[in-house]
């Protein structure tokens, strides 16, 4: 068989150092334009993995699609079959490269891989759960390796992986600021240093993990000190319920009257009868004084069913204005230290990633970044609304 050469960008010294020093699991915090995606593409084309199955994971379909197009061109000389709808490339050496969007927490489940590249993973919803339950088991058959690449975004799941990599012999971590890329003119770095807010420059260019990333909610990690506990005699609790829509999650947040979170449930892809049953089971454990439940669209019949079950439900109609008021109140609670939350990775990731967009009218529109969810945030915000309401507390049993 004639030798076939693939054309790949030349690695700069920092990229080459990562390949030289790598362990089985590798976590790299990159500054913008530092070269993470180029290194990931190079890792997909190493001779010893071209004969095996490899997976590329990205936080959203849009992020994944751009890399798919690049790799389809790069691997064209050795491609046996390429399926654009499945984003799968089979090569003549017997290897396979598959692309997945982490919009789906079950991405890659059921497959087996020799290597996993998880790109921009600080922006992936529920990274730790996806890694532990979906991606990590795919590496068992081949004793495969994994690479986590991203610009930081607060102290979320990516930060936890980066921290843990320092204490495990199978793991390695690096911090690569934008300056490691020799193709970036130093004058551009100096201009950004002078023109960007310090926190932005530290995170986006220096690849530093900034607490809460300057988002809507500050002091999130300071508040993550609550623990699940059993209720006291006669104790009552406040529930916040955000119903899942299609691929979204149904989330239930439970606070005690001091503002401490005592229970949290998050689930999707189950029918409404089961959702109501799970809520009722939690209510048996933590007698609710008030259940603040979203009423929009599909929430209306669910709220009516909860009322028929005897729960003290207060429907919440979500509009831009009511959502903004609820988020503002929750943000203030974090600032003042009035609320404590369970150290749940999905909840923390959503809180730290939550964004505010200024509309032409001057008002703020709150929500999750593209490809992420905000169901946990809304459930907590609704529970906090219940804390702030003047509704008499009526025990349900």
C-alpha positions in Angstrom: 0.0 0.0 0.0 1.5 3.4 -0.9 2.3 5.8 1.9 -0.4 8.5 2.4 0.5 11.7 4.2 -2.0 13.8 6.1 -1.4 17.6 6.2 -1.6 18.9 9.8 -0.6 22.2 11.3 2.9 22.2 13.0 2.6 22.1 16.7 4.1 25.0 18.7 6.4 24.2 21.7 3.6 24.2 24.3 1.5 21.9 22.3 4.4 19.5 21.8 5.2 19.7 25.6 1.7 18.4 26.4 2.1 15.4 24.1 5.6 14.7 25.6 4.4 15.0 29.3 0.9 13.5 29.0 -0.6 10.9 31.2 -3.7 8.8 30.6 -6.1 11.6 31.5 -5.1 15.1 30.7 -6.7 18.5 31.6 -5.5 21.7 30.0 -6.7 25.2 30.8 -6.1 27.2 27.6 -6.1 31.0 27.0 -8.0 32.0 23.9 -6.3 31.2 20.6 -3.7 29.2 22.5 -4.0 26.2 20.2 -6.2 23.7 22.0 -8.3 22.7 19.0 -5.3 22.2 16.7 -3.7 19.9 19.3 -6.9 18.0 19.6 -7.0 17.4 15.9 -3.4 16.3 15.9 -4.2 13.8 18.7 -7.0 12.3 16.5 -4.4 11.6 13.7 -1.6 9.9 15.7 -0.7 6.6 13.9 -1.5 4.4 16.9 -5.1 5.7 17.1 -5.9 5.9 13.4 -6.6 2.1 13.6 -9.0 2.5 16.6 -12.2 4.3 17.4 -11.8 7.9 18.7 -14.5 10.3 19.9 -14.6 14.1 19.9 -17.0 15.8 22.3 -18.0 19.5 22.1 -20.5 21.4 24.4 -22.9 22.2 21.5 -23.8 21.1 18.0 -22.4 24.3 16.6 -19.0 23.9 18.3 -18.9 20.3 17.2 -19.8 21.0 13.6 -16.9 23.3 12.8 -14.3 20.7 14.0 -16.2 18.0 12.1 -15.8 19.9 8.8 -12.1 20.5 9.5 -11.4 16.8 10.3 -13.4 15.7 7.3 -11.0 17.7 5.1 -7.9 16.6 7.0 -8.8 12.9 6.8 -10.1 12.9 3.3 -7.0 11.2 1.8 -7.6 8.1 4.0 -11.4 8.3 4.4 -13.2 5.1 3.5 -16.7 6.4 4.4 -18.0 9.6 5.9 -21.5 10.1 7.2 -22.4 13.7 7.6 -25.7 13.1 9.4 -24.1 10.9 12.0 -20.8 12.9 12.0 -18.8 9.7 11.7 -15.6 9.2 9.6 -14.3 5.7 8.9 -10.7 5.4 7.5 -8.9 2.8 5.4 -6.8 1.7 8.4 -9.9 0.5 10.3 -10.2 3.5 12.6 -13.3 5.5 13.3 -13.7 9.2 14.4 -17.1 10.1 15.9 -18.4 13.5 17.0 -20.8 14.2 19.8 -22.6 17.2 21.2 -22.7 17.3 25.0 -26.2 18.8 24.9 -27.0 15.1 25.5 -25.7 13.8 28.8 -25.7 10.3 27.3 -23.4 11.2 24.5 -21.2 8.2 23.5 -23.1 5.8 25.8 -22.8 2.3 24.5 -19.7 3.0 22.4 -16.1 2.0 23.0 -13.1 4.3 22.3 -9.4 4.3 22.5 -9.3 8.1 22.9 -11.8 10.8 23.9 -11.2 14.5 23.2 -13.5 16.8 25.2 -13.2 20.3 23.7 -14.4 23.5 25.4 -15.5 21.4 28.3 -15.9 24.2 30.8 -18.9 25.2 28.8 -20.3 21.6 28.7 -23.5 21.2 30.7 -23.0 18.8 33.6 -19.5 17.8 32.7 -18.7 15.7 35.7 -21.9 13.6 35.3 -21.3 13.2 31.6 -17.7 12.1 32.2 -18.4 9.7 35.0 -21.5 8.1 33.6 -21.1 8.3 29.8 -17.6 9.0 28.6 -15.4 7.2 31.1 -17.0 3.8 30.6 -16.4 4.0 26.9 -12.6 3.9 27.5 -12.6 0.5 29.4 -12.3 -1.9 26.4 -9.1 -0.2 25.0 -7.8 1.2 28.3 -8.2 4.5 26.4 -7.1 7.9 27.3 -8.8 11.3 27.4 -8.0 15.0 26.9 -10.0 17.8 28.4 -9.4 21.2 26.7 -11.0 24.5 27.6 -10.8 28.2 28.4 -11.9 28.3 32.1 -15.3 29.5 33.1 -15.4 30.0 36.8 -14.8 27.1 39.3 -17.1 24.6 37.8 -16.7 20.9 36.7 -13.8 21.7 34.5 -12.0 23.4 37.4 -12.7 20.3 39.6 -11.1 18.0 37.0 -8.1 20.4 36.7 -7.7 20.5 40.5 -8.0 16.7 40.9 -5.5 16.1 38.2 -2.8 17.4 40.5 -3.3 14.6 43.0 -3.8 11.5 40.8 -0.9 9.7 39.1 -3.1 8.8 36.0 -3.9 12.5 35.5 -1.9 15.5 34.4 -2.9 19.2 34.2 -1.5 22.2 32.5 -2.3 26.0 32.4 -1.5 27.4 29.0 -2.1 31.2 28.6 -2.6 32.6 25.1 1.0 33.8 25.1 2.2 30.2 24.5 1.1 30.5 20.9 4.0 32.2 19.0 1.6 33.1 16.2 -0.2 35.7 18.4 1.7 39.1 18.1 2.8 40.3 21.6 1.2 43.7 20.8 -2.2 42.1 20.6 -1.7 40.6 24.1 -0.6 44.0 25.4 -3.7 45.7 23.8 -6.0 43.2 25.4 -4.3 43.6 28.8 -4.9 47.4 28.6 -8.4 47.2 27.2 -10.1 44.3 28.9 -11.4 44.2 32.5 -8.8 42.5 34.7 -11.1 39.5 35.5 -11.8 39.0 31.8 -8.1 39.2 30.9 -7.1 36.8 33.7 -9.7 34.2 32.6 -9.7 34.5 28.8 -6.1 35.2 28.1 -4.1 33.9 31.2 -6.4 30.8 31.5 -6.9 31.4 35.2 -9.9 30.1 37.2 -11.7 33.1 38.4 -14.3 32.5 41.2 -17.8 32.7 39.6 -16.3 34.1 36.4 -18.0 37.5 37.0 -21.4 36.0 36.2 -24.9 36.8 37.5 -24.3 34.8 40.7 -21.3 35.5 42.9 -19.9 33.6 45.9 -21.5 30.4 44.7 -18.7 28.2 46.1 -18.9 30.0 49.4 -22.5 29.1 49.6 -22.0 25.4 48.7 -21.8 24.2 52.3 -25.3 22.8 52.9 -25.9 19.1 53.6 -28.9 16.8 53.1 -30.5 16.1 56.5 -33.6 14.6 58.0 -36.4 17.0 59.0 -37.1 17.9 62.6 -40.4 17.4 64.3 -43.0 19.7 62.7 -40.5 21.3 60.4 -41.7 22.7 57.1 -39.9 23.4 53.9 -40.1 25.5 50.7 -40.1 23.8 47.3 -39.2 25.3 43.9 -40.2 23.2 40.9 -39.2 23.9 37.3 -40.7 21.5 34.8 -38.7 19.9 32.0 -39.6 20.6 28.4 -38.4 18.1 25.8 -34.7 17.8 26.4 -34.7 20.0 29.5 -34.7 18.7 33.1 -37.3 18.8 35.7 -35.7 20.1 38.9 -36.9 20.2 42.5 -35.1 22.4 45.0 -36.0 22.2 48.7 -35.0 24.9 51.3 -35.6 25.0 55.0 -36.8 28.2 56.6 -33.2 29.3 57.3 -32.4 29.4 53.6 -30.3 26.1 53.6 -30.9 23.6 50.8 -31.8 20.2 52.2 -32.7 18.3 49.0 -32.3 18.5 45.3 -33.6 16.3 42.5 -33.0 16.6 38.7 -34.3 14.2 36.1 -35.5 14.1 32.5 -37.0 11.8 29.8 -39.7 10.4 32.2 -43.4 10.8 31.8 -45.4 13.3 33.9 -47.0 10.7 36.1 -43.5 9.6 37.3 -42.4 13.2 37.7 -45.4 13.9 40.0 -44.7 10.7 41.9 -41.1 11.8 42.5 -42.2 15.2 43.8 -44.8 13.5 46.0 -42.1 11.2 47.5 -39.9 14.2 48.3 -42.9 16.0 49.9 -43.4 12.9 52.1 -39.9 13.3 53.4 -39.8 17.1 53.7 -43.4 18.3 54.5 -43.8 21.4 52.3 -45.1 24.7 53.6 -45.2 26.0 50.1 -44.5 24.6 46.6 -43.7 27.3 44.0 -44.2 25.6 40.7 -43.9 27.0 37.2 -47.3 27.3 35.5 -46.3 28.0 31.9 -47.6 25.8 29.1 -47.2 22.2 30.3 -47.0 23.3 33.9 -50.7 24.2 34.1 -52.1 20.7 34.2 -49.2 19.5 36.5 -50.0 22.3 39.0 -53.7 21.4 39.0 -52.8 17.7 39.6 -50.5 18.8 42.5 -53.4 20.8 44.0 -55.7 17.8 43.7 -53.0 15.8 45.6 -53.3 18.3 48.4 -50.0 20.1 48.1 -49.9 23.8 49.0 -49.0 24.9 45.5 -48.4 28.5 44.4 -48.3 28.7 40.6 -45.5 30.9 39.1 -46.1 32.5 35.7 -42.7 32.9 34.1 -42.3 36.1 32.0 -39.2 38.1 31.3 -40.2 40.5 34.1 -41.1 37.8 36.7 -38.0 35.7 35.9 -35.7 38.8 36.2 -37.2 39.6 39.6 -36.7 36.0 40.8 -33.1 35.9 39.6 -32.3 39.3 41.0 -33.6 38.1 44.4 -31.6 34.9 44.3 -28.4 36.8 43.2 -28.8 39.1 46.1 -29.2 36.2 48.5 -25.9 34.8 47.3 -24.2 38.2 47.7 -25.5 38.6 51.2 -24.7 35.0 52.2 -28.4 34.4 53.0 -28.6 31.1 51.1 -26.7 27.9 51.3 -26.8 25.2 48.7 -25.9 21.6 48.3 -22.5 21.0 46.6 -24.2 19.4 43.6 -22.0 19.7 40.5 -24.9 20.2 38.0 -26.4 23.0 40.2 -23.1 24.7 40.7 -22.2 24.6 37.0 -25.5 26.1 36.0 -25.2 28.9 38.6 -21.7 29.8 37.6 -22.5 29.8 33.9 -25.7 31.8 34.1 -25.7 34.9 32.0 -27.4 38.3 31.6 -28.0 39.9 28.2 -28.7 43.6 27.9 -31.7 44.1 25.5 -32.2 47.1 23.2 -34.9 48.3 25.7 -32.2 48.4 28.4 -33.8 45.5 30.4 -31.8 42.4 31.2 -32.7 38.9 29.9 -31.4 36.1 32.0 -30.6 32.6 30.8 -28.1 29.8 30.3 -25.3 29.9 27.6 -26.0 28.2 24.4 -26.0 24.4 24.8 -26.5 24.6 28.6 -29.5 24.4 30.9 -30.9 26.7 33.6 -33.5 24.4 35.1 -31.6 24.0 38.4 -31.2 27.7 38.7 -34.9 28.4 38.1 -36.0 25.7 40.6 -33.7 27.3 43.2 -35.0 30.8 42.3 -38.6 29.7 42.7 -37.8 28.1 46.1 -36.2 31.4 47.2 -39.4 33.2 46.0 -41.3 31.1 48.4 -38.9 32.0 51.2 -39.6 35.7 50.5 -43.4 35.4 50.2 -45.7 36.3 53.0 -48.0 33.3 52.4 -48.9 31.6 55.7 -47.2 28.3 56.2 -49.7 25.5 56.1 -48.5 22.0 56.9 -49.3 19.4 54.2 -49.5 15.7 55.2 
